[in-house]
Amino acid sequence: MPEQRFQKLRKTLSLNEFNSVEFLTKKAKELEEADPQLSARILVRVKNLKKQAIVKKQKATNEEQQIKSTVNKSAGAEKKQNQVNNDMSQLSETNKNKSNINDSLLKDKLINREKMTKIIKSHFILYVLLPTFIFAFYQIFIATERYESQAKVIVQQPDSMSTMDSGMALLSGLGVPATGSDAQLVKAYIYSNDMIKYLNVELKLREHYEQSFIDYFSRIHITDSRDQLYKYYQDHVDVIIDEPSRIIIIKTQGFDSEYAQRLAKTIVKRAEWFINSIGHQLAKEQLVFIQGEHELIEKRLAEAQKELLLFQQKYNLLDPTAEGTAMQQITYTLEGQIATKQTELKTLQAIMHKNAPQIKGLVNELNALQAQLENERNKLSQSGQEDIPVSEIMSRFTDYKIKMELALQAYTSSQISLEKSRIEAYRQMKYLITVEEPTLSEDNKYPDVLYNISLFLLLLSLFFGIAKIVITTIRELK
C-alpha cells in the first residue's frame, strides 16, 4: 500500500525534511520512476504544506491589516503606535513559541516511536532470531541422522468356501472377512511392553538407542526409566492403519539404515506370530470343547448299543417285536381253524350220531387245536425259563431300542456339529500377510532440517507477536 510505504519513509526523515517543500519535491522526482504511487503521495504532502503556508500568510496579512487600520485611526498617537508595534512583536513571538512547542512535541513523539521501534527490534532479535539461530545450528551440525524403514502388512482370513465340498459349504455358511479390530489389535501389540521386551532380547533395542555417538537430545539415557523407554519407542516407531484397505503401515527409525530395516522385519515377524497364535488358540479351545462333548455322546451311544445287545443275547432274540407278531399270527390262525372245526362239528352232529367215527375224529382234532391254542397263549403271557411275559420283553426291548436311537441321533448331530466347528475354527484362523517387505533407506529422513527450523521460527514469531499485543494492551490500560 502507498500509505504504508509513505509512513515508512516518514520514519526515516527528520522533522525539518518532512516539513520542507523543496526537499519533498526533490524526493518525489527521484521516486517518480521507481515508485510512482509513493511519489504521488509525497506530492500530496507537498500540496498540503503549501496550503498550510498560504493559510498562515493569509492569517498574518489579515492581522497586519487590522493592526494598520488601528494605527491609521490613531495616527497622531505615537504611544499607541509603539504599543501596536509591541503587540505585533509579541504576537509574532507567541506564534513562534507555539510553533516551537508543537515542533518539540512532534519531535518527542518521533523520538519515542523510534525508541520503541529499536526496543522491539532488539527484543525480536533476542527472543526470536537468536533462539532460531541456535536451533538451526543444532539441527544442521549437531543432531544425529536417523534412517527410516517401512513395511506394509494386512490381516487376512482363509476363504473356507474354496477348500470344502458343497455339503460342508452349506453347513459353514458364508465367509467373513477380517475386521478393523484385527488391525487395531496388531497395532496395540506393536506398541505393547511385550514387544519392547522381545526387541530388547532379539535386537538389543535399548543399547542401540543409547549409543554414545548419538547427540544428547536424540538418544535414550542410561538413567531413563522403562516408561521413558516406552515413550521413546513410541516416538520412533509409527503404526498407521489405512482404513479403506485395512493395510497396516509400520515405520521404524534407527541411527543406521540396516538396523532400521532389521527392526521393521523383527516387528513384522513377531506381530505375525502374535496374530497367528491368537487364531490357533481360539480355534484349539473351541475344538477341544466340541470334541469333549462329542466323546460323551459317543460313549452314550456305545453304552446303549451294548445294553441292547446284552438283552438280545440273554433272551436269544433277534427281534422280539417280530417274534411276538409271529406268535400272535399263529394264535389268530389257530382260533380261525377252531372256529371252522366247530362249525363242521355242529353240522355233522345235526345229521349223525354222536358216536360216529367222523364226529369223534372231528372232536379229537378240535381238542388238539384248542390245546395248541392254549399253549400258544401261554407263550405270549410268559417267556422261557424266567417266566417273563413276551409283552414285558417287548416293552424292555422297545425302551432299549428307543434309547439307542436317541443316542444315535445325538451322535449324528454331534458329528455334524464337530465338522461344522472344525470349519468355523478354520475360518477363524487369521494370518498376517506382508504386502511390502521392510525397506532399506539410503538417505536419512530425520531430522527434517528445513521443516523444523521453519516451524520453530513460525512458532516463536507467533508467541512474540502475542506477547507484544498483551504488553501493549496492558500499558494502554494503565
C-alpha positions in Angstrom: 0.0 0.0 0.0 1.3 3.5 -0.8 0.3 4.9 2.5 2.3 2.2 4.4 5.4 2.9 2.3 4.8 6.7 2.9 4.7 6.1 6.7 8.0 4.0 6.5 9.6 6.9 4.5 8.3 9.4 7.1 10.1 7.4 9.9 13.4 7.7 8.0 13.1 11.6 7.6 13.8 14.2 10.2 11.2 16.8 11.1 12.7 19.6 9.0 13.0 17.3 6.0 9.4 16.1 6.4 8.1 19.7 6.6 10.3 21.0 3.8 8.5 21.6 0.5 11.7 21.7 -1.6 13.1 18.5 -0.1 9.9 16.6 -0.5 9.5 17.8 -4.1 13.0 16.7 -4.9 12.3 13.3 -3.3 9.1 12.8 -5.3 11.0 13.4 -8.5 13.7 10.9 -7.5 11.0 8.2 -6.8 8.8 9.0 -9.8 10.1 6.2 -11.9 10.8 3.6 -9.2 7.6 4.0 -7.2 5.1 6.4 -8.9 2.4 5.8 -6.3 4.7 6.8 -3.4 5.9 9.8 -5.5 2.2 10.9 -5.9 1.6 10.5 -2.2 4.7 12.7 -1.4 3.3 15.4 -3.8 0.1 15.3 -1.8 2.1 16.1 1.3 3.8 19.0 -0.7 0.4 20.4 -1.6 -0.8 20.2 2.0 2.3 22.1 3.1 1.8 24.8 0.5 -1.8 25.2 1.6 -0.7 25.5 5.2 1.8 28.2 4.2 -0.8 30.1 2.3 -3.2 29.9 5.2 -0.6 31.2 7.6 0.3 34.0 5.2 -3.3 35.0 4.9 -3.8 35.0 8.7 -0.6 37.1 9.1 -1.8 39.5 6.4 -5.2 39.9 8.0 -3.7 40.6 11.3 -1.3 43.2 9.8 -4.2 44.9 8.0 -6.2 45.0 11.2 -3.2 46.5 13.0 -2.6 49.0 10.3 -6.2 50.1 10.3 -6.0 50.6 14.0 -2.8 52.6 13.5 -4.4 54.8 10.8 -7.3 55.6 13.1 -4.8 56.7 15.8 -2.0 58.1 13.7 -1.5 61.0 15.9 -0.6 59.0 18.9 3.0 57.6 18.9 2.4 55.7 22.1 -0.4 53.8 20.5 1.8 53.1 17.5 4.6 51.9 19.7 2.0 49.8 21.6 0.8 48.3 18.4 4.3 47.5 17.3 4.9 45.9 20.6 1.7 43.9 20.3 2.7 42.7 16.8 6.1 41.7 18.0 4.6 39.9 21.0 2.1 38.2 18.7 4.8 37.1 16.4 6.9 35.8 19.3 3.9 34.0 20.6 3.3 32.3 17.3 6.9 31.3 17.1 6.8 29.9 20.6 3.7 27.9 19.8 5.3 26.6 16.6 8.4 25.7 18.6 6.3 23.9 21.2 4.5 21.9 18.6 7.7 21.0 16.8 9.2 19.9 20.1 6.2 17.7 20.9 6.3 16.2 17.4 10.0 15.6 17.8 9.4 13.9 21.2 6.7 11.6 19.7 9.0 10.7 16.8 11.9 10.1 19.2 9.7 7.9 21.4 8.4 6.0 18.5 12.0 5.4 17.2 13.0 4.2 20.7 10.1 1.8 20.8 10.9 0.5 17.3 14.5 -0.1 18.4 13.4 -1.8 21.5 11.0 -4.1 19.6 13.7 -4.9 17.1 16.2 -5.7 19.9 13.7 -7.9 21.6 12.8 -9.7 18.4 16.4 -10.4 17.8 16.9 -11.6 21.4 13.8 -13.7 21.7 13.2 -14.9 18.2 16.2 -14.7 15.9 18.8 -15.8 18.4 17.0 -18.9 19.6 16.2 -19.8 15.9 19.8 -19.4 15.1 20.8 -21.7 18.0 18.2 -24.3 17.0 19.3 -24.1 13.3 22.9 -24.7 14.4 21.8 -27.8 16.4 19.7 -29.1 13.5 22.4 -28.7 10.9 25.6 -29.6 12.8 24.7 -31.5 15.9 21.5 -33.5 15.5 22.3 -37.2 14.7 20.8 -38.5 11.4 18.0 -41.1 11.6 17.0 -43.6 9.0 13.6 -45.0 8.4 12.4 -48.4 7.2 8.8 -49.0 6.1 6.8 -52.2 5.9 3.2 -52.9 4.9 1.1 -55.8 6.2 -2.5 -56.9 6.3 -4.5 -59.3 8.4 -6.4 -61.9 6.3 -8.6 -64.9 7.0 -8.7 -68.0 4.7 -11.6 -68.5 2.3 -13.2 -71.6 3.6 -15.7 -71.8 0.7 -12.9 -72.8 -1.7 -11.5 -75.6 0.5 -14.6 -77.7 1.2 -17.2 -79.6 -0.7 -20.8 -78.4 -1.4 -22.2 -80.3 1.6 -19.8 -78.8 4.1 -20.2 -75.4 2.4 -23.9 -75.5 3.3 -23.0 -76.2 6.9 -20.4 -73.5 7.1 -22.3 -70.5 5.7 -20.7 -67.5 4.1 -17.1 -66.4 4.7 -16.4 -63.4 7.0 -13.5 -61.1 6.1 -11.1 -59.7 8.7 -12.4 -56.7 10.5 -10.8 -53.4 11.6 -10.4 -54.7 15.1 -7.8 -57.1 13.9 -5.6 -54.3 12.6 -6.1 -52.4 15.9 -5.1 -55.5 17.8 -1.9 -55.7 15.8 -1.2 -52.0 16.4 -1.8 -52.4 20.1 0.6 -55.3 20.3 3.4 -53.5 18.4 3.1 -50.7 21.0 3.0 -53.1 23.9 5.6 -53.7 26.6 5.8 -57.3 25.5 7.1 -56.2 22.1 9.7 -53.9 23.7 10.9 -56.8 25.9 11.1 -59.1 22.9 13.0 -56.4 20.9 15.4 -55.9 23.8 16.3 -59.6 23.7 16.4 -60.0 20.0 17.9 -56.7 18.8 19.2 -55.0 22.0 16.9 -52.1 21.3 17.9 -50.0 24.3 21.6 -50.4 23.6 21.1 -49.2 20.1 19.3 -46.0 21.2 21.9 -45.4 24.0 25.0 -45.3 21.7 27.5 -42.6 22.6 27.7 -41.0 19.1 24.1 -40.0 19.2 23.6 -36.4 20.4 22.3 -35.8 23.9 18.8 -34.7 22.8 18.2 -37.6 20.4 19.3 -40.7 22.5 17.9 -42.5 25.4 19.9 -42.2 28.6 21.1 -44.9 31.0 19.2 -43.3 33.8 15.9 -43.2 31.9 13.2 -45.5 33.3 11.3 -48.2 31.4 8.3 -45.8 31.0 10.6 -43.3 29.3 12.0 -46.0 27.0 8.4 -46.9 26.2 7.6 -43.3 25.2 10.9 -43.1 23.2 9.9 -46.3 21.4 6.5 -44.9 20.5 8.1 -41.7 19.1 10.5 -43.8 16.9 8.0 -46.5 15.7 4.9 -45.4 13.9 2.0 -47.6 13.1 -0.6 -46.3 10.6 -3.8 -48.1 9.6 -5.2 -47.3 6.2 -9.0 -47.5 6.9 -10.3 -48.3 3.4 -7.8 -51.1 2.6 -7.1 -52.2 6.2 -3.4 -52.2 5.4 -1.1 -51.6 8.4 1.9 -49.4 7.6 4.8 -49.9 10.0 7.6 -47.2 10.1 10.7 -47.7 12.2 13.6 -45.3 12.9 17.2 -46.2 13.6 20.5 -44.5 13.7 21.7 -46.6 10.8 19.6 -47.9 7.9 20.4 -51.6 8.4 19.2 -51.6 12.0 16.0 -49.8 11.0 15.3 -52.5 8.4 16.1 -55.3 10.9 13.8 -53.6 13.5 10.9 -53.5 11.0 11.5 -57.1 10.0 11.5 -58.3 13.6 8.4 -56.3 14.4 6.6 -57.8 11.4 7.7 -61.3 12.3 6.7 -61.0 15.9 3.3 -59.5 15.0 2.7 -62.3 12.6 3.5 -64.8 15.4 1.1 -63.0 17.7 -1.9 -62.9 15.4 -1.4 -66.5 14.3 -1.1 -67.7 17.9 -4.3 -66.0 18.8 -6.1 -67.6 15.9 -4.7 -71.1 16.8 -5.5 -70.7 20.4 -9.1 -69.7 19.8 -9.6 -72.5 17.3 -8.0 -75.1 19.6 -10.1 -74.2 22.6 -13.3 -74.3 20.5 -12.4 -77.7 19.0 -11.4 -79.1 22.4 -14.8 -78.2 23.8 -16.8 -79.6 20.9 -14.7 -82.8 20.8 -15.2 -83.4 24.5 -19.0 -83.1 24.0 -18.8 -85.4 21.0 -16.9 -88.0 23.0 -19.6 -88.0 25.8 -22.3 -88.6 23.2 -20.3 -91.3 21.5 -19.9 -93.0 24.9 -23.6 -92.9 25.4 -24.2 -94.5 22.0 -21.8 -97.3 22.8 -23.5 -98.0 26.1 -26.9 -98.0 24.5 -25.8 -100.5 21.9 -24.1 -102.7 24.5 -27.3 -102.8 26.6 -29.4 -103.7 23.6 -27.0 -106.4 22.5 -26.8 -108.0 26.0 -30.7 -108.0 26.2 -30.9 -109.8 22.9 -28.3 -112.3 23.9 -29.9 -113.0 27.2 -33.3 -114.0 25.7 -32.0 -115.4 22.4 -34.0 -112.9 20.5 -33.1 -111.3 17.2 -36.1 -109.1 17.1 -38.7 -109.6 19.9 -41.2 -107.4 18.1 -41.1 -109.6 15.0 -41.2 -112.8 17.1 -44.2 -111.5 19.1 -46.0 -110.6 15.9 -45.4 -114.1 14.6 -46.7 -115.7 17.8 -49.8 -113.6 17.6 -50.3 -114.6 14.0 -50.1 -118.3 15.0 -52.7 -117.7 17.7 -55.1 -116.0 15.3 -54.6 -118.8 12.8 -55.5 -121.5 15.4 -58.5 -119.6 16.5 -59.7 -119.5 12.9 -59.2 -123.2 12.5 -61.0 -123.9 15.7 -64.0 -121.9 14.6 -64.1 -123.8 11.3 -63.9 -127.2 13.0 -66.6 -126.2 15.5 -68.9 -125.3 12.6 -68.2 -128.7 10.9 -68.8 -130.5 14.2 -72.2 -128.8 14.6 -73.1 -129.7 11.1 -72.2 -133.4 11.5 -73.9 -133.7 14.8 -77.1 -132.5 13.2 -77.1 -135.4 10.8 -75.0 -138.1 12.5 -74.9 -139.9 15.8 -72.6 -138.6 18.4 -70.6 -141.8 18.4 -70.0 -141.8 14.7 -66.3 -142.1 13.8 -66.3 -138.9 11.8 -67.7 -136.9 14.8 -65.2 -138.5 17.2 -62.3 -137.7 14.9 -63.5 -134.1 14.5 -63.9 -133.8 18.3 -60.3 -135.1 18.8 -59.0 -132.7 16.1 -60.9 -129.8 17.8 -59.4 -130.7 21.2 -55.9 -130.8 19.8 -56.4 -127.3 18.2 -57.7 -125.9 21.5 -54.7 -127.4 23.4 -52.3 -125.9 20.8 -54.1 -122.5 21.1 -53.8 -122.6 24.9 -50.1 -123.4 24.6 -49.5 -120.5 22.2 -51.4 -118.2 24.5 -49.1 -119.3 27.4 -46.1 -118.4 25.3 -47.4 -114.9 24.9 -48.1 -114.5 28.6 -44.7 -115.8 29.7 -41.3 -116.4 28.3 -39.0 -119.4 28.8 -37.2 -120.2 32.0 -37.8 -116.9 33.9 -41.5 -116.9 33.1 -41.3 -113.2 31.8 -44.2 -112.3 29.6 -43.4 -111.6 26.0 -45.2 -108.2 26.3 -42.7 -107.2 29.0 -39.8 -108.4 26.9 -41.1 -106.4 24.0 -41.5 -103.3 26.3 -38.0 -103.6 27.6 -36.7 -104.1 24.1 -38.6 -101.1 22.9 -37.0 -99.0 25.7 -33.5 -100.1 24.8 -34.1 -99.6 21.1 -35.5 -96.0 21.7 -32.6 -95.2 23.9 -30.2 -96.4 21.2 -32.0 -94.5 18.5 -31.9 -91.3 20.6 -28.2 -91.8 21.2 -27.6 -92.4 17.5 -29.4 -89.2 16.6 -27.4 -87.3 19.2 -24.2 -88.8 17.8 -25.2 -87.8 14.2 -26.0 -84.2 15.3 -22.7 -84.1 17.3 -20.8 -85.4 14.3 -22.3 -82.6 12.1 -21.6 -80.0 14.8 -18.0 -81.2 15.1 -17.4 -80.9 11.4 -19.0 -77.5 11.4 -16.9 -76.4 14.3 -13.8 -77.5 12.5 -14.8 -75.5 9.5 -15.6 -72.5 11.8 -12.3 -72.9 13.6 -10.5 -72.9 10.3 -12.4 -69.7 9.2 -11.3 -68.0 12.5 -7.7 -68.6 11.7 -6.0 -65.2 10.9 -2.7 -64.6 9.1 -0.5 -61.6 8.9 0.4 -61.2 5.2 3.3 -59.0 4.2 2.3 -56.6 1.4 5.6 -54.7 1.3 8.9 -56.0 2.7 10.8 -53.6 5.1 12.8 -51.1 3.0 16.4 -50.2 3.3 16.8 -46.5 3.3 19.9 -45.0 1.6 19.3 -41.4 2.8 18.4 -40.2 6.2 14.9 -38.9 6.6 15.3 -37.3 10.0 15.9 -34.6 11.1 13.9 -32.6 8.5 16.1 -29.5 8.9 14.2 -27.0 6.8 10.8 -28.0 8.2 11.9 -28.0 11.8 13.6 -24.6 11.5 10.7 -23.0 9.7 8.2 -24.3 12.2 10.4 -23.2 15.1 10.7 -19.7 13.7 7.0 -19.5 13.0 6.0 -20.5 16.5 8.5 -18.1 18.1 7.3 -15.3 15.9 3.7 -16.1 16.8 4.4 -16.2 20.5 6.4 -12.9 20.3 3.5 -11.2 18.5 1.0 -12.4 21.1 3.3 -11.2 23.9 3.7 -7.8 22.2 0.0 -7.3 21.9 -0.6 -8.3 25.5 2.1 -5.9 26.8 0.8 -3.0 24.7 -2.7 -3.6 25.8 -1.6 -3.5 29.5 0.3 -0.3 29.0 -2.6 1.4 27.3 -5.0 0.3 30.1 -2.6 1.9 32.7 
